[in-house]
Amino acid sequence: MTISYQKCGLSDISLIQETGRATYKPYYHQMWDIGGVDWYMERCFGKEVLEIELGDPNIEYLIPRNEHGQVIGILKLLLQQSTPDNSVSNALYLEKIYLMPEFFGKGIGQMLIE
């Protein structure tokens, strides 16, 4: 499978929101009390939150797509992060990796990490 990555900017907020919700809710909704998942979606993918994060040069959202242009999921990267023991100050941290339901369980998450 050929994968391309779209780096998201402010004009992609609706794409991030749609993809974030479509990739999170199918897997994790049962972990939340009633209304909890909606609170979390707003906390992670609300317009104001995304505007702030997309304005931060140390945060990147990537949308991976397959060779047909189909959205595979969403990645959130934190750049220039310190490791927990502070031995490295410019580590890359993968904060989120969520896959669309049709790509789950096929080894694609591993491909995205590699």
N, C-alpha and C positions, 0 to 999 in steps of 0.2 A: 504494500500500500504506500502510495506517495502522499506525504503530508506537507501542507504548506501552513504557515502561521500568519495571521493577521494581527499586527500590533494595534491595539485599540487606542483611540483618542476620545476627546469630548463628544465628537459627532457620533460615536458608537455606543453611547450610554444605553439606548433602547436595546441594542443587540446584546450587550453585556447583561442587562436585566432579564431579557427573555431567555438567554442561554443559561444564566445562573439559576433561574427558577426551574427551567425544564430539566436541568441536570441534577439539581439538589433534591427537589421534592419527591421524585419517585423512589429514592433510596433512604431518605432520612426522616420523612414525615412521621413515622411511627415512634420516633424517639422523643417527640415533643408532646406536651399537653396541648389541649385545644387552644388555638391562637398563637402558640409558641413558634411554629414554623413561619407564620406570617411576620411575626416580630423579627425573627432572624433574617428573613429575606429582606426586610426593610433595612435592617442593620448592616447587611452586607451589600445589598444591591439597590438601595434607595438612591434616588437622583442626587441628593445633596452629598451623600457619602461618596458616591462615584465621582462627582465633580471635584471633591477635595483630593481623592486618591489619584485621579488622572492628572491632577496638577502637580503631584509629587514626583519629582524625577527619579525617585528610588522605588517606585511602584509601577509595574507593567501588567497589563491584562493582555493575554494572547488568546485568539480564537483559532484553534487548529481545524483545518478542513481537509477532506480527502480529495483525491484527484478529480472528483465530480463536483467539487465545490460545496459538498454537504458539511455542515458544522458537526464536528466530532465532540466538542465540549468546550471547556474554558480552563485557562490556567491563570493564576495570579502569582507573580513573582515579586519578591522583595529584593532589591539590589543593595549591595554594599551593607550587608547586615553583619553584626558581630556574632560569633559563635557563642554558645552558652558559657564557655570557659574563658571567653575573650582572647583566645589564642590567635584568632583570625578576625580582622575588622572589616573585610570586604567580601564576605561570603555571599553566595546566591542562595536565597531561601525560597523554596516552592511552598507557598502558603495554601493554595487551592489547586486541586486537579479534579475536575468533575467531568464525567462523560455522559453523553446522551444515551438514553436507554438502549438504543439499537447497537451501540458500540461496546456495551459493558460485557465483561467476561470473555473478550476475544484477544487479550494481550495488548490492546492498543494503549492502555495506560502506561505499560512498560515501555512501549515504543516512544511515547511522548516524553518520558523521563530520559531516555537514552539520547 
